[in-house]
Amino acid sequence: MIITDTKILRKVSTDWSGTPEELEELLEKMTKAMKESNGIGISAIQIGVPKRIFLAGNPAEVFINPKIISRSSYQKKDWEGCLSCGAAQVRVKRAHSITLEYLNYKDKEFNFIKRKFVNFDARVVQHELDHLNGILILDRGKVYKP
């Protein structure tokens, strides 16, 4: 179930550490919640777990303890929604590209990744990073509710 309580969502997440079994259980819950909500990304805090983990993309990729390495100076505003913010839409200014370092978990293996994201993918990653830092789209601009 997706958390909508802004008090919980504004908590800053801490680095993840744990066993592969604990991670797999968390990822299963996150994947289920994301699919049930037709989302393209979800952070662990959105299911009540304040750890620096999110899923993004289709198929979903796992991002563990992501760190921003660089971001473009060019920024663009676009509309964003959020699984935790109901029907709210907000025009959010984001960097056009972003480079991250993160731990990935796939096929029961951990891999250290350094990767650049651009356009929509960069927007999704930045949105999920905001969640890890306790920031909501509601904090980023004027809210439009259809």
Secondary structure, DSSP 8 states (H G I E B T S, - for coil): -----HHHHTS--B-----HHHHHHHHHHHHHHHHHTT-SEEEGGGGT--BSEEEETTTTEEEEEEEEEEE-S-EEEEEE--TTSTT-EEEEEEESEEEEEEEEEETTEEEEEEEEEEHHHHHHHHHHHHHHTT--GGGTS-EE--
